[in-house]
Amino acid sequence: MLNIIDLFSGAGGLTEGFRNNSFNLLAHVEMDEATSKTLKIRDAYYYLKSTGNLTKYCSYIEGKISYDEFLAEIPEEIAGKVMNITISEETLPEIFRKIDSQPDSNTVHGIIGGPPCQAYSTIGRARNEKIKESDERIYLYKYYLKFLEKYNPDFFVFENVKGLISFKDLDGYNLLDKIKYEFTNVISINHYHIQIKLINCADFGVPQVRERLFIFGYKTSMQKFDFFKSLEQFQEKPPIIKELFKDLPKLKSGETKNTYSSLLPSEYVSKNLRNVEIPLTQNICRPNNENDLKIYNIVANERIKNRNVKYSDLPSELITHKKSDIFLDRFKAVNGNGFSHTVVAHISKDGHYYIHPDVSQNRSITVREAARIQTFPDDFYFESSRTAAFKQIGNAVPPHFSKIISQNILENLYAYDR
């Protein structure tokens, strides 16, 4: 088994792809409380699955037992892998101590994760520029380096937003160049080969145009290979959104419906997302006011004609914002006959940018539909509210692509067969 540590875990999208018989997750480190609960529930799911007893899991996600009652059934060595803690100079000793207390922690083969990306994002960059000198988020990657220095893993996977490519440090120099230099020259027994590439996850079976920056590093003492070149063997075409949603029930704004439709799921959904042992959950849709629903109807109809509607082009009686010339694309429908645009954490604030492609339903997408676009399996449960769930989904690495990353590492770094 290859031991890995999961930093800045989020809901565990990157982690999900490493949950197989070849990897052992020593610890997750995540600062957000609701997200940490999600990680604990997922660890519990895999534990119960390994014991052949998912009844308790089904009882919990259906609301029949409480969170505390459910976790009381899970051994501490499983639930205790999640550390709900902010990584800082003050907390590092405690985090290291907890990781070192885990069985098999003497050898760490890999570290995965990526620090919060808001500081690097091109969205809101002008606003962030005003707080740049005091924005500690810019240098969270340095804590990642601390883990590399201490544990000296064979490899690491670092993920972040496209905006990091163009982000300038306080001295005006490109921050990514500095990160690459520091990762290459980690103070450890071995230095690292560093490879960096912008990846569109839609090229790898994810039904969403999602460009993310990946940094892959591995020890210079290991056999050399081109990580991103070898990824190309895993390229596949994603399903269109209509196929992705086909077996989910129809519903209206504000409704919840946790039963599958009578339509058979697509091959992609059957293979990757749907679990016949687990009931459908979190298929919940936001309520909307009458004005927004009128806009949704217009936008969804125009999307069918391959047209996006600018806010300023809406009928005047529907325009309620004074500055109608700002954020012209504030309303957008998902393309039912193609792939979705990028799902981001803003979906937690409103659903205007993610209107369902079926005009007859006239609503934004549900939590479960957003999770499917991100390739989270239907048996994945998000804590602790609809808003928190949307945020976790928007921030995640698509698990389908993460699985490809782990397979690529196994085949090329360790010469394991899939």
Contacts in CASP RR format, 6 or more apart in sequence:
PFRMAT RR
TARGET T0000
AUTHOR 0000-0000-0000
METHOD contacts of the structure
MODEL  1
MLNIIDLFSGAGGLTEGFRNNSFNLLAHVEMDEATSKTLKIRDAYYYLKS
TGNLTKYCSYIEGKISYDEFLAEIPEEIAGKVMNITISEETLPEIFRKID
SQPDSNTVHGIIGGPPCQAYSTIGRARNEKIKESDERIYLYKYYLKFLEK
YNPDFFVFENVKGLISFKDLDGYNLLDKIKYEFTNVISINHYHIQIKLIN
CADFGVPQVRERLFIFGYKTSMQKFDFFKSLEQFQEKPPIIKELFKDLPK
LKSGETKNTYSSLLPSEYVSKNLRNVEIPLTQNICRPNNENDLKIYNIVA
NERIKNRNVKYSDLPSELITHKKSDIFLDRFKAVNGNGFSHTVVAHISKD
GHYYIHPDVSQNRSITVREAARIQTFPDDFYFESSRTAAFKQIGNAVPPH
FSKIISQNILENLYAYDR
1 21 0 8 1.000
1 22 0 8 1.000
1 23 0 8 1.000
1 24 0 8 1.000
1 104 0 8 1.000
2 22 0 8 1.000
2 23 0 8 1.000
2 24 0 8 1.000
2 109 0 8 1.000
2 110 0 8 1.000
2 154 0 8 1.000
2 414 0 8 1.000
3 23 0 8 1.000
3 24 0 8 1.000
3 26 0 8 1.000
3 104 0 8 1.000
3 105 0 8 1.000
3 107 0 8 1.000
3 108 0 8 1.000
3 109 0 8 1.000
3 110 0 8 1.000
4 18 0 8 1.000
4 23 0 8 1.000
4 24 0 8 1.000
4 25 0 8 1.000
4 26 0 8 1.000
4 108 0 8 1.000
4 109 0 8 1.000
4 110 0 8 1.000
4 111 0 8 1.000
4 112 0 8 1.000
4 153 0 8 1.000
5 25 0 8 1.000
5 26 0 8 1.000
5 27 0 8 1.000
5 29 0 8 1.000
5 99 0 8 1.000
5 108 0 8 1.000
5 110 0 8 1.000
5 111 0 8 1.000
5 112 0 8 1.000
5 147 0 8 1.000
5 151 0 8 1.000
5 153 0 8 1.000
6 12 0 8 1.000
6 14 0 8 1.000
6 15 0 8 1.000
6 25 0 8 1.000
6 27 0 8 1.000
6 28 0 8 1.000
6 29 0 8 1.000
6 112 0 8 1.000
6 113 0 8 1.000
7 29 0 8 1.000
7 87 0 8 1.000
7 111 0 8 1.000
7 112 0 8 1.000
7 113 0 8 1.000
7 114 0 8 1.000
7 115 0 8 1.000
7 143 0 8 1.000
7 144 0 8 1.000
7 147 0 8 1.000
8 29 0 8 1.000
8 30 0 8 1.000
8 87 0 8 1.000
8 113 0 8 1.000
8 114 0 8 1.000
8 115 0 8 1.000
8 116 0 8 1.000
8 140 0 8 1.000
8 144 0 8 1.000
9 15 0 8 1.000
9 28 0 8 1.000
9 29 0 8 1.000
9 30 0 8 1.000
9 35 0 8 1.000
9 39 0 8 1.000
9 82 0 8 1.000
9 113 0 8 1.000
10 30 0 8 1.000
10 32 0 8 1.000
10 35 0 8 1.000
10 38 0 8 1.000
10 39 0 8 1.000
10 392 0 8 1.000
10 395 0 8 1.000
10 396 0 8 1.000
11 35 0 8 1.000
11 38 0 8 1.000
11 39 0 8 1.000
11 376 0 8 1.000
11 382 0 8 1.000
11 392 0 8 1.000
11 393 0 8 1.000
11 395 0 8 1.000
11 396 0 8 1.000
12 28 0 8 1.000
12 38 0 8 1.000
12 39 0 8 1.000
12 42 0 8 1.000
12 396 0 8 1.000
12 397 0 8 1.000
12 399 0 8 1.000
13 374 0 8 1.000
13 376 0 8 1.000
13 396 0 8 1.000
13 397 0 8 1.000
13 398 0 8 1.000
13 399 0 8 1.000
13 402 0 8 1.000
14 112 0 8 1.000
14 113 0 8 1.000
14 114 0 8 1.000
14 157 0 8 1.000
14 159 0 8 1.000
14 396 0 8 1.000
14 397 0 8 1.000
14 399 0 8 1.000
14 402 0 8 1.000
14 405 0 8 1.000
15 25 0 8 1.000
15 28 0 8 1.000
15 39 0 8 1.000
15 42 0 8 1.000
15 112 0 8 1.000
15 402 0 8 1.000
16 42 0 8 1.000
16 376 0 8 1.000
16 377 0 8 1.000
16 380 0 8 1.000
16 399 0 8 1.000
16 402 0 8 1.000
16 403 0 8 1.000
17 399 0 8 1.000
17 402 0 8 1.000
17 403 0 8 1.000
17 405 0 8 1.000
17 406 0 8 1.000
18 25 0 8 1.000
18 112 0 8 1.000
18 402 0 8 1.000
18 406 0 8 1.000
19 25 0 8 1.000
19 46 0 8 1.000
20 406 0 8 1.000
22 406 0 8 1.000
22 410 0 8 1.000
22 414 0 8 1.000
22 416 0 8 1.000
23 406 0 8 1.000
24 104 0 8 1.000
25 43 0 8 1.000
25 81 0 8 1.000
26 81 0 8 1.000
26 99 0 8 1.000
26 102 0 8 1.000
26 104 0 8 1.000
26 105 0 8 1.000
26 108 0 8 1.000
27 81 0 8 1.000
27 82 0 8 1.000
27 83 0 8 1.000
27 95 0 8 1.000
27 98 0 8 1.000
27 99 0 8 1.000
27 102 0 8 1.000
28 36 0 8 1.000
28 39 0 8 1.000
28 43 0 8 1.000
28 81 0 8 1.000
28 82 0 8 1.000
28 83 0 8 1.000
29 83 0 8 1.000
29 85 0 8 1.000
29 87 0 8 1.000
29 95 0 8 1.000
30 36 0 8 1.000
30 39 0 8 1.000
30 82 0 8 1.000
30 83 0 8 1.000
30 84 0 8 1.000
30 85 0 8 1.000
31 84 0 8 1.000
31 85 0 8 1.000
31 86 0 8 1.000
31 87 0 8 1.000
32 84 0 8 1.000
33 84 0 8 1.000
33 384 0 8 1.000
34 383 0 8 1.000
34 384 0 8 1.000
34 385 0 8 1.000
34 388 0 8 1.000
34 392 0 8 1.000
35 383 0 8 1.000
35 388 0 8 1.000
35 392 0 8 1.000
36 82 0 8 1.000
36 83 0 8 1.000
36 84 0 8 1.000
37 67 0 8 1.000
37 383 0 8 1.000
37 384 0 8 1.000
38 381 0 8 1.000
38 382 0 8 1.000
38 383 0 8 1.000
38 392 0 8 1.000
39 82 0 8 1.000
40 71 0 8 1.000
40 74 0 8 1.000
40 79 0 8 1.000
40 80 0 8 1.000
40 82 0 8 1.000
41 60 0 8 1.000
41 70 0 8 1.000
41 381 0 8 1.000
41 383 0 8 1.000
42 380 0 8 1.000
42 381 0 8 1.000
43 74 0 8 1.000
43 78 0 8 1.000
43 79 0 8 1.000
43 81 0 8 1.000
43 82 0 8 1.000
44 57 0 8 1.000
44 70 0 8 1.000
44 71 0 8 1.000
44 73 0 8 1.000
44 74 0 8 1.000
44 78 0 8 1.000
44 79 0 8 1.000
45 54 0 8 1.000
45 57 0 8 1.000
45 379 0 8 1.000
45 381 0 8 1.000
47 74 0 8 1.000
47 75 0 8 1.000
47 78 0 8 1.000
48 54 0 8 1.000
48 56 0 8 1.000
48 57 0 8 1.000
48 74 0 8 1.000
54 277 0 8 1.000
54 278 0 8 1.000
56 65 0 8 1.000
56 70 0 8 1.000
56 73 0 8 1.000
57 70 0 8 1.000
57 278 0 8 1.000
58 277 0 8 1.000
58 278 0 8 1.000
58 279 0 8 1.000
59 65 0 8 1.000
59 70 0 8 1.000
60 67 0 8 1.000
60 69 0 8 1.000
60 70 0 8 1.000
60 381 0 8 1.000
61 278 0 8 1.000
61 279 0 8 1.000
61 281 0 8 1.000
61 381 0 8 1.000
62 279 0 8 1.000
62 281 0 8 1.000
67 383 0 8 1.000
71 79 0 8 1.000
77 102 0 8 1.000
77 103 0 8 1.000
81 102 0 8 1.000
83 95 0 8 1.000
83 98 0 8 1.000
85 91 0 8 1.000
85 94 0 8 1.000
85 95 0 8 1.000
87 95 0 8 1.000
87 140 0 8 1.000
87 143 0 8 1.000
88 143 0 8 1.000
92 143 0 8 1.000
92 146 0 8 1.000
96 150 0 8 1.000
99 105 0 8 1.000
108 151 0 8 1.000
108 152 0 8 1.000
108 153 0 8 1.000
109 153 0 8 1.000
109 154 0 8 1.000
109 155 0 8 1.000
110 151 0 8 1.000
110 153 0 8 1.000
110 154 0 8 1.000
110 155 0 8 1.000
110 156 0 8 1.000
111 144 0 8 1.000
111 147 0 8 1.000
111 148 0 8 1.000
111 151 0 8 1.000
111 153 0 8 1.000
111 155 0 8 1.000
111 156 0 8 1.000
111 157 0 8 1.000
112 156 0 8 1.000
112 157 0 8 1.000
113 144 0 8 1.000
113 157 0 8 1.000
113 158 0 8 1.000
113 159 0 8 1.000
114 141 0 8 1.000
114 144 0 8 1.000
114 158 0 8 1.000
114 159 0 8 1.000
114 160 0 8 1.000
115 137 0 8 1.000
115 140 0 8 1.000
115 141 0 8 1.000
115 143 0 8 1.000
115 144 0 8 1.000
115 160 0 8 1.000
116 137 0 8 1.000
116 140 0 8 1.000
117 160 0 8 1.000
117 161 0 8 1.000
117 164 0 8 1.000
117 395 0 8 1.000
118 128 0 8 1.000
118 137 0 8 1.000
119 128 0 8 1.000
119 135 0 8 1.000
119 137 0 8 1.000
119 138 0 8 1.000
119 167 0 8 1.000
120 138 0 8 1.000
120 160 0 8 1.000
120 161 0 8 1.000
120 163 0 8 1.000
120 164 0 8 1.000
120 167 0 8 1.000
120 175 0 8 1.000
121 128 0 8 1.000
121 161 0 8 1.000
121 163 0 8 1.000
122 161 0 8 1.000
122 162 0 8 1.000
122 163 0 8 1.000
122 166 0 8 1.000
123 344 0 8 1.000
128 135 0 8 1.000
132 138 0 8 1.000
132 170 0 8 1.000
133 170 0 8 1.000
138 169 0 8 1.000
138 175 0 8 1.000
141 158 0 8 1.000
141 179 0 8 1.000
141 182 0 8 1.000
142 182 0 8 1.000
144 156 0 8 1.000
144 158 0 8 1.000
145 182 0 8 1.000
145 183 0 8 1.000
145 186 0 8 1.000
148 156 0 8 1.000
148 183 0 8 1.000
148 186 0 8 1.000
148 188 0 8 1.000
148 192 0 8 1.000
149 186 0 8 1.000
149 187 0 8 1.000
149 188 0 8 1.000
152 188 0 8 1.000
152 189 0 8 1.000
152 190 0 8 1.000
154 218 0 8 1.000
154 219 0 8 1.000
154 222 0 8 1.000
154 413 0 8 1.000
155 216 0 8 1.000
155 217 0 8 1.000
155 218 0 8 1.000
155 219 0 8 1.000
155 409 0 8 1.000
155 413 0 8 1.000
156 183 0 8 1.000
156 192 0 8 1.000
156 215 0 8 1.000
156 216 0 8 1.000
156 217 0 8 1.000
156 218 0 8 1.000
157 214 0 8 1.000
157 215 0 8 1.000
157 216 0 8 1.000
157 217 0 8 1.000
157 405 0 8 1.000
157 409 0 8 1.000
158 183 0 8 1.000
158 214 0 8 1.000
158 215 0 8 1.000
158 216 0 8 1.000
159 212 0 8 1.000
159 213 0 8 1.000
159 214 0 8 1.000
159 215 0 8 1.000
159 397 0 8 1.000
160 212 0 8 1.000
160 213 0 8 1.000
160 215 0 8 1.000
161 212 0 8 1.000
161 213 0 8 1.000
162 198 0 8 1.000
162 211 0 8 1.000
162 212 0 8 1.000
162 213 0 8 1.000
163 213 0 8 1.000
164 175 0 8 1.000
164 176 0 8 1.000
164 179 0 8 1.000
164 213 0 8 1.000
165 176 0 8 1.000
165 198 0 8 1.000
165 213 0 8 1.000
166 174 0 8 1.000
167 174 0 8 1.000
167 175 0 8 1.000
167 176 0 8 1.000
168 174 0 8 1.000
168 175 0 8 1.000
169 175 0 8 1.000
169 178 0 8 1.000
176 196 0 8 1.000
176 213 0 8 1.000
179 215 0 8 1.000
180 194 0 8 1.000
180 196 0 8 1.000
180 215 0 8 1.000
183 192 0 8 1.000
183 194 0 8 1.000
183 215 0 8 1.000
183 217 0 8 1.000
184 191 0 8 1.000
184 192 0 8 1.000
184 193 0 8 1.000
184 194 0 8 1.000
185 191 0 8 1.000
186 192 0 8 1.000
190 219 0 8 1.000
190 220 0 8 1.000
190 221 0 8 1.000
191 219 0 8 1.000
191 220 0 8 1.000
192 217 0 8 1.000
192 218 0 8 1.000
192 219 0 8 1.000
192 220 0 8 1.000
193 217 0 8 1.000
193 218 0 8 1.000
193 219 0 8 1.000
193 220 0 8 1.000
193 224 0 8 1.000
194 215 0 8 1.000
194 216 0 8 1.000
194 217 0 8 1.000
195 215 0 8 1.000
195 216 0 8 1.000
195 217 0 8 1.000
195 226 0 8 1.000
195 227 0 8 1.000
195 228 0 8 1.000
196 213 0 8 1.000
196 214 0 8 1.000
196 215 0 8 1.000
196 216 0 8 1.000
197 213 0 8 1.000
197 214 0 8 1.000
197 228 0 8 1.000
198 211 0 8 1.000
198 212 0 8 1.000
198 213 0 8 1.000
198 214 0 8 1.000
199 211 0 8 1.000
199 212 0 8 1.000
199 213 0 8 1.000
199 214 0 8 1.000
199 228 0 8 1.000
199 231 0 8 1.000
199 401 0 8 1.000
200 209 0 8 1.000
200 210 0 8 1.000
200 211 0 8 1.000
201 208 0 8 1.000
201 210 0 8 1.000
201 211 0 8 1.000
201 212 0 8 1.000
201 398 0 8 1.000
201 400 0 8 1.000
201 401 0 8 1.000
202 208 0 8 1.000
202 209 0 8 1.000
202 210 0 8 1.000
202 238 0 8 1.000
202 339 0 8 1.000
203 235 0 8 1.000
204 231 0 8 1.000
204 234 0 8 1.000
204 235 0 8 1.000
204 236 0 8 1.000
204 400 0 8 1.000
204 401 0 8 1.000
204 404 0 8 1.000
205 235 0 8 1.000
205 236 0 8 1.000
205 237 0 8 1.000
205 238 0 8 1.000
205 375 0 8 1.000
205 400 0 8 1.000
205 401 0 8 1.000
206 238 0 8 1.000
206 374 0 8 1.000
206 375 0 8 1.000
206 398 0 8 1.000
206 400 0 8 1.000
206 401 0 8 1.000
207 238 0 8 1.000
207 239 0 8 1.000
207 240 0 8 1.000
207 241 0 8 1.000
207 244 0 8 1.000
207 338 0 8 1.000
207 339 0 8 1.000
207 340 0 8 1.000
207 372 0 8 1.000
207 373 0 8 1.000
207 375 0 8 1.000
208 238 0 8 1.000
208 339 0 8 1.000
208 340 0 8 1.000
208 341 0 8 1.000
208 342 0 8 1.000
208 343 0 8 1.000
208 373 0 8 1.000
208 374 0 8 1.000
208 398 0 8 1.000
209 339 0 8 1.000
209 340 0 8 1.000
209 341 0 8 1.000
209 342 0 8 1.000
210 342 0 8 1.000
210 343 0 8 1.000
210 398 0 8 1.000
211 342 0 8 1.000
212 397 0 8 1.000
214 228 0 8 1.000
214 405 0 8 1.000
216 227 0 8 1.000
216 228 0 8 1.000
217 227 0 8 1.000
218 227 0 8 1.000
218 413 0 8 1.000
222 413 0 8 1.000
223 413 0 8 1.000
225 412 0 8 1.000
225 413 0 8 1.000
227 408 0 8 1.000
227 412 0 8 1.000
230 408 0 8 1.000
230 411 0 8 1.000
230 412 0 8 1.000
231 404 0 8 1.000
231 405 0 8 1.000
231 408 0 8 1.000
234 404 0 8 1.000
234 407 0 8 1.000
234 408 0 8 1.000
238 268 0 8 1.000
238 339 0 8 1.000
239 266 0 8 1.000
239 268 0 8 1.000
239 269 0 8 1.000
240 335 0 8 1.000
240 336 0 8 1.000
240 337 0 8 1.000
240 338 0 8 1.000
240 339 0 8 1.000
241 334 0 8 1.000
241 335 0 8 1.000
241 336 0 8 1.000
241 337 0 8 1.000
241 338 0 8 1.000
241 339 0 8 1.000
241 340 0 8 1.000
241 357 0 8 1.000
241 373 0 8 1.000
242 336 0 8 1.000
242 337 0 8 1.000
242 338 0 8 1.000
242 357 0 8 1.000
243 266 0 8 1.000
243 268 0 8 1.000
243 269 0 8 1.000
244 266 0 8 1.000
244 268 0 8 1.000
244 269 0 8 1.000
244 372 0 8 1.000
244 373 0 8 1.000
245 358 0 8 1.000
245 369 0 8 1.000
245 372 0 8 1.000
246 261 0 8 1.000
246 263 0 8 1.000
246 264 0 8 1.000
246 265 0 8 1.000
246 266 0 8 1.000
246 269 0 8 1.000
247 260 0 8 1.000
247 261 0 8 1.000
247 263 0 8 1.000
247 264 0 8 1.000
247 265 0 8 1.000
247 266 0 8 1.000
247 269 0 8 1.000
247 274 0 8 1.000
248 260 0 8 1.000
248 261 0 8 1.000
248 280 0 8 1.000
248 283 0 8 1.000
248 366 0 8 1.000
248 368 0 8 1.000
248 369 0 8 1.000
248 372 0 8 1.000
249 257 0 8 1.000
249 259 0 8 1.000
249 260 0 8 1.000
249 261 0 8 1.000
249 283 0 8 1.000
250 257 0 8 1.000
250 261 0 8 1.000
250 358 0 8 1.000
250 360 0 8 1.000
250 361 0 8 1.000
251 257 0 8 1.000
251 283 0 8 1.000
251 285 0 8 1.000
251 361 0 8 1.000
251 363 0 8 1.000
251 366 0 8 1.000
252 285 0 8 1.000
252 361 0 8 1.000
252 362 0 8 1.000
252 363 0 8 1.000
253 285 0 8 1.000
253 286 0 8 1.000
253 287 0 8 1.000
253 288 0 8 1.000
253 293 0 8 1.000
253 362 0 8 1.000
253 363 0 8 1.000
253 364 0 8 1.000
254 284 0 8 1.000
254 285 0 8 1.000
254 286 0 8 1.000
254 287 0 8 1.000
254 288 0 8 1.000
254 363 0 8 1.000
255 284 0 8 1.000
255 285 0 8 1.000
255 363 0 8 1.000
256 283 0 8 1.000
256 284 0 8 1.000
256 285 0 8 1.000
257 283 0 8 1.000
258 279 0 8 1.000
258 280 0 8 1.000
258 281 0 8 1.000
258 282 0 8 1.000
258 283 0 8 1.000
259 280 0 8 1.000
260 274 0 8 1.000
260 280 0 8 1.000
265 273 0 8 1.000
265 274 0 8 1.000
269 372 0 8 1.000
272 375 0 8 1.000
272 377 0 8 1.000
272 400 0 8 1.000
273 372 0 8 1.000
273 375 0 8 1.000
273 376 0 8 1.000
273 377 0 8 1.000
273 378 0 8 1.000
274 377 0 8 1.000
274 378 0 8 1.000
275 377 0 8 1.000
275 378 0 8 1.000
275 379 0 8 1.000
277 379 0 8 1.000
278 378 0 8 1.000
278 379 0 8 1.000
280 368 0 8 1.000
280 378 0 8 1.000
281 368 0 8 1.000
281 378 0 8 1.000
281 381 0 8 1.000
282 366 0 8 1.000
282 367 0 8 1.000
282 368 0 8 1.000
282 371 0 8 1.000
282 381 0 8 1.000
282 382 0 8 1.000
282 386 0 8 1.000
282 389 0 8 1.000
283 366 0 8 1.000
283 367 0 8 1.000
283 368 0 8 1.000
283 369 0 8 1.000
284 366 0 8 1.000
284 367 0 8 1.000
284 368 0 8 1.000
284 386 0 8 1.000
285 363 0 8 1.000
285 364 0 8 1.000
285 365 0 8 1.000
285 366 0 8 1.000
286 350 0 8 1.000
286 351 0 8 1.000
286 363 0 8 1.000
286 364 0 8 1.000
286 386 0 8 1.000
288 296 0 8 1.000
288 363 0 8 1.000
288 364 0 8 1.000
291 318 0 8 1.000
291 320 0 8 1.000
292 352 0 8 1.000
293 362 0 8 1.000
293 363 0 8 1.000
294 318 0 8 1.000
295 314 0 8 1.000
295 318 0 8 1.000
295 331 0 8 1.000
295 352 0 8 1.000
296 331 0 8 1.000
296 333 0 8 1.000
296 355 0 8 1.000
296 362 0 8 1.000
296 363 0 8 1.000
296 364 0 8 1.000
297 359 0 8 1.000
297 362 0 8 1.000
298 309 0 8 1.000
298 314 0 8 1.000
298 315 0 8 1.000
298 318 0 8 1.000
299 308 0 8 1.000
299 309 0 8 1.000
299 331 0 8 1.000
299 332 0 8 1.000
299 333 0 8 1.000
299 355 0 8 1.000
300 333 0 8 1.000
300 355 0 8 1.000
300 356 0 8 1.000
300 357 0 8 1.000
300 358 0 8 1.000
300 359 0 8 1.000
300 362 0 8 1.000
301 359 0 8 1.000
302 308 0 8 1.000
302 309 0 8 1.000
302 333 0 8 1.000
303 332 0 8 1.000
303 333 0 8 1.000
303 334 0 8 1.000
303 335 0 8 1.000
303 336 0 8 1.000
303 355 0 8 1.000
303 357 0 8 1.000
304 357 0 8 1.000
304 359 0 8 1.000
308 329 0 8 1.000
308 332 0 8 1.000
309 331 0 8 1.000
310 328 0 8 1.000
310 329 0 8 1.000
311 319 0 8 1.000
311 321 0 8 1.000
311 324 0 8 1.000
311 327 0 8 1.000
311 328 0 8 1.000
311 329 0 8 1.000
311 330 0 8 1.000
311 331 0 8 1.000
312 319 0 8 1.000
312 324 0 8 1.000
312 325 0 8 1.000
312 328 0 8 1.000
314 331 0 8 1.000
329 353 0 8 1.000
330 352 0 8 1.000
330 353 0 8 1.000
331 352 0 8 1.000
331 353 0 8 1.000
331 355 0 8 1.000
332 341 0 8 1.000
332 352 0 8 1.000
332 353 0 8 1.000
332 354 0 8 1.000
332 355 0 8 1.000
333 355 0 8 1.000
333 356 0 8 1.000
333 357 0 8 1.000
334 340 0 8 1.000
334 341 0 8 1.000
334 354 0 8 1.000
334 355 0 8 1.000
334 356 0 8 1.000
334 357 0 8 1.000
334 365 0 8 1.000
334 373 0 8 1.000
335 341 0 8 1.000
335 357 0 8 1.000
336 357 0 8 1.000
337 357 0 8 1.000
340 354 0 8 1.000
340 373 0 8 1.000
341 353 0 8 1.000
343 354 0 8 1.000
343 370 0 8 1.000
343 373 0 8 1.000
343 374 0 8 1.000
343 393 0 8 1.000
343 394 0 8 1.000
344 394 0 8 1.000
344 395 0 8 1.000
345 390 0 8 1.000
345 391 0 8 1.000
345 394 0 8 1.000
345 395 0 8 1.000
346 353 0 8 1.000
347 353 0 8 1.000
347 354 0 8 1.000
347 370 0 8 1.000
347 390 0 8 1.000
347 391 0 8 1.000
347 393 0 8 1.000
347 394 0 8 1.000
348 387 0 8 1.000
348 388 0 8 1.000
348 390 0 8 1.000
348 391 0 8 1.000
348 394 0 8 1.000
350 364 0 8 1.000
351 364 0 8 1.000
351 365 0 8 1.000
352 364 0 8 1.000
354 364 0 8 1.000
354 365 0 8 1.000
354 370 0 8 1.000
355 363 0 8 1.000
355 364 0 8 1.000
355 365 0 8 1.000
356 362 0 8 1.000
356 363 0 8 1.000
356 364 0 8 1.000
356 365 0 8 1.000
356 369 0 8 1.000
365 373 0 8 1.000
367 382 0 8 1.000
367 386 0 8 1.000
367 389 0 8 1.000
367 390 0 8 1.000
367 393 0 8 1.000
368 378 0 8 1.000
370 390 0 8 1.000
370 393 0 8 1.000
370 394 0 8 1.000
371 378 0 8 1.000
371 380 0 8 1.000
371 382 0 8 1.000
371 389 0 8 1.000
371 393 0 8 1.000
372 378 0 8 1.000
374 393 0 8 1.000
374 394 0 8 1.000
374 396 0 8 1.000
374 398 0 8 1.000
374 399 0 8 1.000
375 398 0 8 1.000
375 399 0 8 1.000
375 400 0 8 1.000
375 401 0 8 1.000
376 393 0 8 1.000
376 396 0 8 1.000
376 399 0 8 1.000
377 399 0 8 1.000
380 399 0 8 1.000
382 388 0 8 1.000
382 389 0 8 1.000
382 392 0 8 1.000
382 393 0 8 1.000
383 389 0 8 1.000
407 418 0 8 1.000
410 416 0 8 1.000
410 417 0 8 1.000
410 418 0 8 1.000
411 417 0 8 1.000
411 418 0 8 1.000
END
